[in-house]
Amino acid sequence: MKESWRWFGPNDPVTIDDIRQTGATDIVSALHSVPAGEVWSVENIRQHQELIEQTPDGLIPLKWSVVESIPVHEDIKLARPGNKIYVDAWIASMENLAQCGIKTICYNFMPVIDWTRTDLNFKLPNGAYALRFDQNKFAAFDLFILEREGAEAEYSEAEIDEAKAVFDAMSESERQKLTENIIAGLPGRMTDSYGLEDFRAALAQYKDIDHHELRQNLFSFLTQVLPRADELGVKLAIHPDDPPRDMLGLPRIICTADDLELLFNSLPNPANGMTLCVGTYSSRPDNDLPAMARQFGSRIYFSHLRGVSRDANEQRSFYEASHLDSDIDMVQVIKELLNEEQRRKQSEAADSEIHIRPDHGHQMMDDIGKKVNPGYSGIGRLKGLAEIRGVIRAISTQ
Ligand code: DNO
C-alpha cells in the first residue's frame, strides 16, 4: 500500500514538512485555484509539484502521485451543446499531468454539490469533534430554507414534521451555518460555491435529467477520455457520490455496487477505475464494503480508508467514526486490498501497490481551536493513518 496524504496547497495549515513526519510517502493534491473547465498547464503542475517534492537536505522526499481531483465542468454533466471544449480541456490536463509523471486521477460526477455534511463540529463522547450528516437537518434546509420547488413530494408527512421541528429549534445563526455548509461547499469540493438564488438555479438545470440521462452523460465523457488515458497509462478513479443517494432532487449515479458494475461493464477500458471511498459507500447499509473491495479489486486505483457510524433509528444520518471503529469491518477491507495487491504482483502489473489515505480525521488535541479544513486536521488524520498502518503491517507480516 502506498500511504498517501491529502494536501490542499500552500494555504493548507498542515504543511508538507508536517506530512513528512507522519510517515506518509505520497501526496494527493490538486490545483485548486484553476477554475473547472480550464487546462492545468505543465508549468502550473510543475510549480505545484516542486512545492511538494523539493526536499531540504537530509530529509525524506515526498512524491505527488495522486490527483484529487480534476473538476468536471457542469456543462459536461448536463451534456450542454459545446461541452466538448471542456472535455478537451480535461483531457489536456490529464496529458499534462502524465507528462509530469502523475498518473492516478480521482474525479467525481456529482451534479451541483460535492460532498455534503450538516455539522462540522459534532462533539464525540471523548471530547474530540467529528463531521456529521443529519438527515433531518438536511431536510430542514431543503424544505424550509431553500424552499425547493416540489421538495415536499420527496418526503413523507412524518419526515416533514420532523424537519419542521428541527428548523423551528434552530437559531438564525445555526440556519445560516447549515446553509453555508451545504451551498458554499466543503474543502476539496469540485463544484462552485453558490448563493441561495444561484443554488436554486443550478439545481433547476437538472430538472429534466434523470439517472439514465446523467449516466449517459458520464459514459459519453468517459468514452472521450478513456482511450487517451489508456494510451498514457493513466488510471482514473471515480469517487462515489457522498452521501451515496439522490439529494435535492438531483440524480446521483455512483452510489452502489450495481452502479459500479454498470460502469465497468459498459466501459471495460483498463483506465476506467474507482476510488474505494470506504466512508462514503458505507454510509448506506446495503453496501457490503469487504464484498465490494473483493468484487472490484482490479478496478480500485485509490482508496479512502475511513468509516461512519450510522444512527440506529435513521440510517441516512451518520457521524464520521474513528478509522477502525465504524459500522464496517475495516480490517477485512484492508485484507481484501492486500489480496488484490498480491494478485497484481503475481501478474507482474507495473503498479501493484494501491494508494490509500486516511480520510476525514477528528479534530482532537491541538487541532481544536486551530483553523483547519473541516475533516483535514493534522492530528486526527495522523491517528487514522497510524491505525491503518498498524493493520496493514499486522496482516502483511502474518
Ligand atoms: C472530501 C472528498 C471529496 C472528494 C471529491 C472527489 O473530503 O472526499 O471532496 O475529493 O468528491 O472528486
Boltz pocket constraint, residues with backbone or C-beta under 6 A from the ligand:
constraints:
  - pocket:
      binder: B
      contacts: [[A, 68], [A, 69], [A, 106], [A, 107], [A, 108], [A, 114], [A, 115], [A, 186], [A, 187], [A, 188], [A, 189], [A, 190], [A, 239], [A, 240], [A, 375]]
      max_distance: 6.0
